[in-house]
Amino acid sequence: MYSDDSDDDWYDDYPEADEALEADLISCPECSADVYEDSPQCSACGCWFSSEDRPPVRRGAPITLLIVALCLIILFMQMV
């Protein structure tokens, strides 16, 4: 029959298991959740920790809106 008594201290044979259990955690600057130090993004709120990992910001939308607004203004002025 199988006994769990000998399995209680399995991690004593593996010193790296202690290191894995005591992994370095940091607090997210946005939500203060505990996150692994080498994680690029907070799993709770999605905050990126470094600018290199952050996805690029699309800057084309304001220019497109400006062009459309100018076209509509010109079209309206021609109708009047």
Secondary structure, 3 states (H helix, E strand, C coil): CCCCHHHCCHHHHCHHHHHHHCCCEEECCCCCCEEECCCCECCCCCCECCCCCCCCCCCHHHHHHHHHHHHHHHHHHHHC
